[in-house]
Amino acid sequence: MEKHWSGKVTRESSALDLEAGVFTWHDPLRIAESLKKSAEMSNRRKAAPFNSAMSMLVFYINRAGRNLNEDQKRILEQAKVELRKLYGR
């Protein structure tokens, strides 16, 4: 079994085809738009596009845990806000 299975899930998600490095970007809106595009283009997801995009973002934040620096965590938390705005929620 792979030591860091969560990294493999993020890289090889069967539900969404993510842009390379999406979670390392410094623009919350760009991250949210990329996740939205990936979720809406996917025909393998099991949930609505918003739920799939938000789930992948939350999964990454939770799995990165203490290895995520405070600046990037703040950016990803803001990306959640931007994603909600994009979906009118």
C-alpha positions in Angstrom: 0.0 0.0 0.0 1.2 3.5 -0.8 2.5 5.5 2.1 0.6 8.7 1.2 -2.6 7.5 -0.4 -4.2 10.9 -0.1 -1.6 12.4 -2.5 -2.4 9.7 -5.0 -6.2 10.4 -4.7 -5.5 14.1 -5.4 -3.3 13.3 -8.4 -5.4 10.5 -9.8 -8.9 11.3 -8.8 -11.3 9.1 -10.7 -14.0 11.8 -10.5 -12.2 14.9 -11.6 -9.4 15.7 -13.9 -7.6 18.5 -12.1 -5.2 20.9 -13.6 -1.6 20.3 -12.5 -0.7 22.1 -9.3 -4.1 23.6 -8.8 -3.9 23.5 -5.0 -0.5 25.4 -5.1 -1.8 28.4 -6.9 -1.9 31.8 -5.1 -5.2 33.1 -6.6 -8.3 31.8 -4.9 -10.6 32.7 -7.8 -8.4 30.9 -10.3 -8.4 27.8 -8.1 -12.2 27.9 -7.7 -12.7 28.5 -11.5 -10.4 25.5 -12.3 -12.3 23.2 -9.8 -15.6 24.4 -11.3 -14.5 23.7 -14.8 -13.1 20.2 -13.9 -16.3 19.3 -12.0 -18.6 20.4 -14.8 -16.5 18.7 -17.5 -16.3 15.4 -15.7 -18.7 12.6 -16.7 -17.4 10.3 -13.9 -18.4 12.3 -10.9 -21.2 10.9 -8.7 -22.4 14.1 -7.2 -23.5 17.5 -8.5 -20.6 19.7 -9.9 -20.6 22.0 -6.9 -20.4 19.1 -4.4 -17.7 17.4 -6.3 -15.5 20.5 -6.6 -16.0 21.5 -3.0 -15.4 17.9 -1.8 -12.1 17.8 -3.6 -11.0 21.1 -2.2 -12.0 20.2 1.4 -10.3 16.8 1.0 -7.1 18.4 0.0 -7.1 21.0 2.8 -7.9 18.2 5.4 -5.2 15.8 4.0 -2.5 18.4 3.7 -3.0 19.2 7.3 0.0 20.5 9.2 2.1 20.3 6.0 0.2 23.2 4.5 1.7 26.6 5.3 -0.7 29.2 6.8 -0.6 31.4 3.6 -1.6 28.6 1.3 -4.3 27.4 3.8 -5.8 30.9 3.8 -5.8 30.9 0.0 -7.5 27.6 -0.1 -10.1 28.6 2.4 -10.8 31.7 0.3 -11.1 29.5 -2.7 -14.0 27.8 -0.9 -15.7 31.2 -0.6 -15.0 31.9 -4.3 -16.4 28.5 -5.3 -19.6 29.2 -3.4 -19.9 32.6 -5.2 -19.4 30.9 -8.6 -22.3 28.6 -7.9 -24.5 31.3 -6.3 -24.4 29.7 -2.8 
